[in-house]
């Protein structure tokens, strides 16, 4: 679930479940590969997302609202 969006920094804060083999459930800020990914998203939206992990950084390369 989206808890914060910062269009100036191209970041989105998510409260997420466990991400297998990467991190436990938590709330954290992620950078996005393209600011356009944040268009149409709002705080409180439930989303699915794709993370690219390049040690030591995680970046969201795809994100979309879920039903």
PyMOL commands that set and color helices and strands:
alter all, ss='L'
color gray80, all
select helices_A, chain A and resi 35-38
alter helices_A, ss='H'
color red, helices_A
select strands_A, chain A and resi 2-6+11-16+26-32+47-54+57-65
alter strands_A, ss='S'
color yellow, strands_A
deselect
rebuild
show_as cartoon
